[in-house]
Each structure stands twice: as C-alpha cells, then as structure tokens.
C-alpha cells in the first residue's frame, strides 16, 4: 500500500516536471513561486541547446560581423546565405587559420590572373598555444624557447591586404590592427566568390550549373527560396564533394551541412533578411 502511494507521488512529480519543460519550450514565461524567468533568457537557452555550435564564443564572434552583410549580399546575388556563411566558417576555421587571418581570404579562394597571392613564409609555431604566430609584434611577446620556426610554402590564395603590402612578407599582421579593413576584405572575398566563381561565365561546369539552377529557382519562387534549408543543401552538394568542384572531398558537403544545421544558419538568415532583425537579436 505504501509503495503504491509512493509511486503515485513520484509519477505526479514526473508529470509536473515534463509539463513544466514543455511549457518552457514554448518560449513562454515560466513562473517559479513569485519569480518570473525572462522569456528571452529561456529562448536563448533553448537556442544554444538546440544549435550546439552557438555555445562557442568564437563561432558567435565570427558571425557577428559577417552574418548581416553576407546575407544581404547573397540574397542580391541569388545564392543561399546560410551555405556561404557555413563555408566561410569551415574554410577559415572560424578565422583561426593563419592564411585567412593574414590575407582576409576566409573562403580560401585561389589567386587568379593578376591577383597577388600570399607568398612563402618563414613563421614560428608557439609550443604553448600550438598556433602559428605571424604578427611581428606578437612574436616579440613569446620567449625564444616557445617558438619553433618553419618554412611555409606559398598558399596560392589571393591576398586581400592593401596593394602596398599584398603579396609580400611585410605587415603580415595588418588586419589584426585594422579590424574595419579586415571586415571589408572578408566581404570582398565573399563577393569575389559570388561574382567570379558562381557565374554563368565560369569555366567550372559545377559552378555554372549551380548558378543556372539558383537563378531558375528565384525566377519561379522568388528570393525567399534562397533562405530555405533545401536550397542551401542543394547548392552545397552541387558545388562540392567530387572532382572539379570547390572541394573534391566527399566529406566536405557533410561538414558544411553540419555547420548549417548546428549553427542555426537557416533561422539566422531568415530572421536577418525577412524579419529585419540585427545579428544579436537573430542569434
């Protein structure tokens, strides 16, 4: 008899907990005694739990300056913005790779005729942080015993630093000290991808077909189709995962897809473009 009574109490507690969680997931205000938890905090917590990459500060930092201008630019050029944002995150390692940080080339675009490319470099790696140190001012802050120097081959990537230093071994930390120009360079890098690579005139068949397909979809369904997950995934699989594409590795589309889903880039770009929200509110 006592066990039945105890089990009924436990069941009641469990049901209250479940229904309480269900109410929380609606984004409503949760009453705890006389206190009310702010629904914004509840929604933010739910977003972080659902979109696992959002818990990392470096992911938020990377997208905070890019999400809005890239979304607007991509919609204008008929390319799904969530796909491009995910590509930028993957290719640059959330702007952690030394080539992207020096050159502003976060999409790892190869230099074309007339472009200045990042040359071969002789740079150290910090034993303590495991990172390549390229800014001369930062190198001076490390002890000699902490640095292992190594020759780095030419990157063959376009260098977006100012013409006075682009393609040289001078002022490698330029963008570290000029954040506004870094943002402009990164956006120009993405603009080059949209205008030059994903083009009707592209010599790469996959790019040309992707451009034709996207323009056709927009003509039929309007710009809103670019904000759909189906369109973003179609684009990624059209331009990668096989020879003569952006990245021939079969795992590449899977990695980009993972970022699209787990950083919540579809709802983010929809909120920015359709709802006109700032990045902070949309994130």
N, C-alpha and C positions, 0 to 999 in steps of 0.2 A: 504493500500500500504506500509506504513511504517512498519507495523507488519510483512508483508511478507519479506521485506528486512532484518529486524532484525532477523527473524527466519532463513533465509538463511545464515546469518553471523554466527549465533550460531551453525547451522548444520556444517558449514565449519570448525569451531573451534573444534567441537566434532570429526569430521573425522580426522583432523590433529592429535588430541590427541590419538585417537585409533590407527592410523597407526604408530605414534611415539612409543607407547607402544609395538606394535607388533614387530617393529624393535629392540627395546630393548631386547625383549625376545629371539631374535635370537642370542644374545651374541655379536652383532657387536658393533663397536664404535659408540657412539651417538654424533653428532655434535650439540653444543649449541652455536650459534654465531661462534666465532673463537676458542672456547674451545672444547676439546675432552675428554670425560669421559673415563677413562681407562676401557677397556672391562673386565679386571679381576675383578674390583670392581663391575661391572654390574652383572657378573656371580655369584659372591659371594653373592650379594644381592638377586638375584633370587633364589639361592640355599637355603638361610636362609628363604625366604618367602615360598618356596615350601616344604622344610623339616623343619617343625615347631620346632622340638627338637634341631635343630642346633643353635638356638638363645640363648641357655642356656650355659653359660661358663662351668658349672660343667659337662655337657654332653660331650663337646669337650675335657675337661681336662681328663675325664675318658677314652675316646677312644684314646687320643693322644699317650699314651704309650702302649696300648694293640692292636690296630687295625692291625698294620703290623705283629707282631709276631704271633698273633692268626690266622690271615688269612693264613699265610704260614703253620702253624701247622695243621689247619683244612683241608686245601687242601691236605696235605700229608696224613692225616688220613681219607679222604673221608667223611667229614662232612661239611655241608654248613656253612661257617664262619659267615655270616650275622645272622644266627639263634643263634649261640653261643654267639656272641657279644651282641645281644639283650637280651638273657637270663642273661648274666652277669650283664648288666645294671639294669634289673628288680630285680634280686635276691639280689643284693648288694645295691639297692637304689642309684646307681651311686657311690658306695663306701662310702655311708653315714651311713650305719648301723654299730653299734659298734662291733658286732660279726665278720663281714667281715674285718673291719679295724684292729682289734686285731689279727685275725688268718690268714688273707690273703685268706680266703676261700670265694671268691666272687660268687661262684656258689651254696653256701650253701650245699655242699656235706656232707652227714653223714659220721661219722667215721666208718671204717671197722675194722676187726680183726687186732690188733697190732697197729692201729693208735692212736695217742694221741689226745684227744678231749679237747675242751675248757671247763674248769670246771665251777662250780657255782661261781658267783662273787658277791661282795658287792660293788656297784658303785653308784655314785650320778648322778642326772639329774640337769642340770642348769635351774633354773626358767626363766632366761632371754632368753637363746637360745633354750630351750626345748630339748637340745641334751644330750645324755649320755656322761659323761666325764670319761675317763678311764686312760689317761696318768697321772701319779702321778705329773709330772711337771706342767701339765695344771691345775690339781685340786688345786694346791697351788696358782694359779693366781686368783681363784674365792673367793669371800667372803663366809663365812660360811652360811650367810643368803640366799645366792643364790643357795645353793645346797640342794637337797633332796635325801637322801641316801635310797637305796632299794636293797634287795637281788634279784639276778638274777639267775634263775635256770640253770643247765648245758645245754649247747647249743646242745650237741650231734654231733657237727660238728668237722671235722678234723682240728687240729691246725697246721698251716704250719710255725710257728715260729721255730727257731733253736732248736735242740734237748735238749739243756741245759735249755730252758725255756718253751718249748712246753708242754701243758697240765698242766701248773702251773698258779698261780695267780701273778707271778713275771713278771716284764718288759712287762706290757700289752701294753705300747706304743712303743714297739720295732720297728715296721715297720714305725711308724711316724718319727723315727730318722734314719732309714736305707732305703731310697727310692729304691735303687737298689735291695736290698734283697726283698723288698716288691713286686717289679715287677716280680722277679724270682719266688716268692711264688705264685703270682696270675697266672702266666703262668703254673706253675706246677699243680695248682688246675685245670686248664682247661685241661691240658694233662691227668690228672687222669680221668676226665670225658670222654675224648675221648678213652682212652686205656682200662679203667676198666669198666665203666658203659655202654658205647655204644660199646658192644663187642659181638662177636659170642658166648662167653662163659658166658654171663650174665644170671643170674637166672631170671631176669625180662623179660618176653616174649616181651613186647613192645620194649625194648632196642634191643633185639636180632633181632627182625623183622626189626627194623629201620636200623640196621647195614647191614643186608642182602639186603634190598631194595637199600640202598645207594651204596653198592659195585656193585650191578647189574646195576644200572644206570650209574655208572662210566665206567663199562666194555663196555656198549653199546654206550654211548655218549661222554666219555672222562671226564676229570677233569672239563671242563668248565660248565658242568651241575650243579656243586655244587655252582656256582655263580648266578644261576637263582632264581628268587623270588619263582617260583612254587616249586622248590626243597626245599627251606628253609621253606616254609609254610607247605609242606607235612611232613617234619621232625618234626616240632613243634607239629603238630596235631597228629603225630604218637606216640610221647613220653609224651604227656600231655593231660589234660582235662578229665580224667576218672580214676577210681581206679587202683592201681598198676602201676602208671606211675610216671614221675618226679614230677608232681604236679597234684593232682586229681581234682582241681577246674576247672569247665567248662570255667571260665573267663580267666584262665591262658594263653591258646593259643591266645586268643584275645589280651591280654596285650602285649605279645611278638610280635605278628603281628603288633600291633600299633607302637612299637619301630622300628621294621624293616623298616616299611614304612616311618615313620615321622622323623627318624634319617638318612634316606637315606643310609641304610647299604648295600643295593644291589649295587648301583653305587659306593659306597666307596670301597667295597671289590673287585669289578671288576677293578677299577682304580689301586688299590694297586697290585693285582696279575697279571692282564692281561697287563695293561699299565705301570707297574713298577714305579708308582708314590709314592712319600713319602706321609705320612699322611697329612701333611699341604697342599700339592698341591691337593690331592684327596678330602680332606674335603671341 
